[in-house]
Amino acid sequence: MYESELRQYADDILNSDNFQKIKEHIQHGNMTVNEHCINVAKTSLRIRDKLHIKCNKRDLIRGALLHDYFLYDWHFKDLKNPHKLHGFYHPSRALHNAQKEYTLTKRQEDIIKKHMWPLTVVPPMCREAWIVTAADKYCSFMETVHLHKGKIKIRKGILKIQSI
């Protein structure tokens, strides 16, 4: 569902070399950054449709696909990318990378720059950014917490709850 809209508004992003390369990096759980961004875009469209929110569909999709376009594996430190406080800094890195490759609208920039609110301090300024912010948090939660037949498992076995 929603694949045709993604292709209609963002085929250039989906087929780009860098968007393909982010298939190599894990985001949450077993989910790659590529899969996560696609999930966020589809979930954003679902939220838009379910709540009947009027917004710019093109900006919503493109901003969602590029919101985590930071192009590094945040799980591994190196001299160029120490990845300290990744949650605070990756929106700026994603925006910088997206601006190098695409002509972004102000809404798309707002989506990318503020999707980590409240960590970004300044809240989103448009509906599209609020939708992507909510979709990203939902997807991140679902990708990190795996729900299976009455069990909740969090990565690395931090918490396990089983139904009786």
Secondary structure, DSSP 4 states (H G I P E B T S, - for coil): --HHHHHHHHHHHHTSHHHHHGGGSEEETTEEHHHHHHHHHHHHHHHHHHTT----HHHHHHHHHHTT---S-TTS--SS---TTHHHHHHHHHHHHHHHHS---HHHHHHHHHTTTTTTSSPP-SHHHHHHHHHHHHHHHHHHEEEETTEEEEGGGS-EEE--
